[in-house]
Amino acid sequence: MSVHRLTIRARRAASLVVLGAALVGVAGCGGDDSGGASAAASSGAAAAGVAKAQALVAKTTARPTSVGLTKPVGKAIPTGKKVTFISCGVEACEIQGDVIKQGAADLGWTASTIGTDGSPEQLQNAFETALRQGADAVILNAVNRATVAKQIQEAKQKGVAFVTCCSVEATGDGILYNASPQAQSARIGKALAADVVADSKGEASTLYVNISAFQILEGLGKEFESSYKEYCPSCDYGSIDIPVASLGKDAPDRIVSYLRSHPDVNYVMLSVSNALGAGLPAALKAAGLGDKVKIVGQSADTQTYQDLQAGNIKAVVPFDYHAVDYLMLDAIARHFAGVPIEETLPPLWIMTPENLPAGATDGLFPVVVSYRDEFKKIWGR
């Protein structure tokens, strides 16, 4: 993946200040109350934006009670299928393999995991191994079609179902289903924009921290910016891009450097909280910004939840591995049952220190507590 150079964009509301001063001057001359009317209209629009943001936050901070998939498969799902999960090699992927194994067992199937380091060569070899070992279905997260194009076509020719999640690739031509596509990223961006505006009551100045090498984040960033400006047109906004090489190294220093040169910023939105947030709360405190700048973001690990519990992070949208894995298995099940796949986005939940569930800091957990029972019912198991 290419790494884009650091880019910085900042907006200032100087034009609004000049306009406001001009209106006051006109009003002071007497005989024209258009300045007051315009100010009232502007104030009303700002209040409406904040109210709209608050309504969305009220909805998304409530813990989901359903995965959102309600239509039963309706036909017999064949048993005995073999599913192979190609792991990216990090801890979260290994845990994900366990969830897929559990879901496969719920379907009367078996599942195995092939570990990789995420490199194209190992992904290709793992895919070839899965096909050679007789897999009926293959799961690979965040697929780049070009990387495994040959293997996808081979799977298609052999009737092997292939599903993915978190990918920018379109479905079809060998890709059966994509759980948590860019549309899900956009939903998350909108919800977190609302959270910032609602919490600040329309007084936010926000830095968005991107990792442009991760293509799936494009929808998140675009929707966060557009929704943020929709809810609060007068709120300042800026963004920086963090190179992949800086993750786990100097990412917090880069963020703090921006904040030092932009002292009005009071919110930081992390496109990937666990990748960008490690060490950031401590760096903010060391810079004297811990009480001024609030952190929000999406995706989390145990350290993120610990920071959330301690109040060092304001809000985070966790990646719901359990729902995503079961949705991928559901797509495979419907494929083998001969019924249409249900295009369902995973549940979305804004977690805060106030609604953090017990045990969250111990590891991955399902957003929807009853997810497994729901899928079993849908599958007729």
Sequence and secondary structure as in RCSB ss.txt:
>XXXX:A:sequence
MSVHRLTIRARRAASLVVLGAALVGVAGCGGDDSGGASAAASSGAAAAGVAKAQALVAKTTARPTSVGLTKPVGK
AIPTGKKVTFISCGVEACEIQGDVIKQGAADLGWTASTIGTDGSPEQLQNAFETALRQGADAVILNAVNRATVAK
QIQEAKQKGVAFVTCCSVEATGDGILYNASPQAQSARIGKALAADVVADSKGEASTLYVNISAFQILEGLGKEFE
SSYKEYCPSCDYGSIDIPVASLGKDAPDRIVSYLRSHPDVNYVMLSVSNALGAGLPAALKAAGLGDKVKIVGQSA
DTQTYQDLQAGNIKAVVPFDYHAVDYLMLDAIARHFAGVPIEETLPPLWIMTPENLPAGATDGLFPVVVSYRDEF
KKIWGR
>XXXX:A:secstr
       EEE   HHHHHHHHHHHHHHHTSS  HHHHHHHHHHHHHHHHHHHHHHHHHHHTS  S  S      S
   S  EEEEEE SSHHHHHHHHHHHHHHHHTT EEEEEE  S HHHHHHHHHHHHHTT SEEEETT  TTTTHH
HHHHHHHHT EEEEES  S SBTTB EEES HHHHHHHHHHHHHHHHHHHTS  EEEEEE TT TTHHHHHHHHH
HHHHHH TTSEEEEEE  GGGTTTTHHHHHHHHHHH TT  EEEESSHHHH TTHHHHHHHTT TTT EEEEE  
 HHHHHHHHTTSSSEEE   HHHHHHHHHHHHHHHHHT            B TTT  TTGGGS   SSTTHHHHH
HHHHT 
